């Protein structure tokens, strides 16, 4: 492998260890619209078939910065307490690329007249790859270090619970329960570490034209700092979401989301970076789109609350 490619790759792996470790699972600004990616208990809670796509370009201007796409779908089943979902995530960081495919199943219980509790499990596989321009280099062919770490599918499992009422919701989940470590002749961080999420929010309706929903998301990954997101969201005329977001010691930004039709929603988020990497990037951008298909009449008004 040519020396310049080695240097570029080693910079990503060794000079940014916190980045590599803390981003074992992608992070999102619009996590409130992409909950199924982190919590299988969320599958089917909207009581309709929902298809959602998200694209995130993080730290624009930094070579090798994360770029993430997610495609999710989920639905409940009429006359049952079951929900199901599917998550496909593609995450690129430097020369590394991770593709994950996970299926979700949830089961819902009515705790009492006010609260509904859902349990979920997630199962699937992830593949950790390296850009072909490095792998086809003659010096890389047969490299045991690269062969051991990359281009292998790894199974994993996750669990979650999700509690909601008419006004509030809380979720606790671990979308990846197992750690995968690769020990080679040189030190290398684990390619996958267990992560844990706690999120919640409250819907406060001022009047039929204006509602306020503060939310939070706390993420912990083994061996990495805790990540805390806080958002303040306003819903106007049941159509337009406008919000401000803060990630502790990392980013400050906002988003706007429009319910263009009864079935289609669009969203855009921008983050101004406040961490040490801020001089080298113009910020992070995120685009979101969802499409709802009403296969049957839902029992709850869940679209804007959860």
Secondary structure, DSSP 8 states (H G I E B T S, - for coil): --HHHHHHHHHHHHHTHHHHHHTSS---S-GGG-GGGT-GGGTTTTSSEEEEEEEEE-STTSTT--EEEEEEEEEE-TTSSEEEEEEEEEEEETTEEEEEEEEEEEEEEE-SSS-EEEEEEEEEEEEEEE-HHHHTSTTTTT-HHHHHHSSEEEEEEEEEEEEE-SSEEEEEEEEE---B----SS----SB--EEEEEEEEEEEEETTEEEEEEEEEEEETTS--EEEEEEEEEETTTEEEEEEEETTTEEEEEEEEE-SSSEEEEEEEEEE-STTGGG---EEEEEEEEEE-SS--SS--TTT-
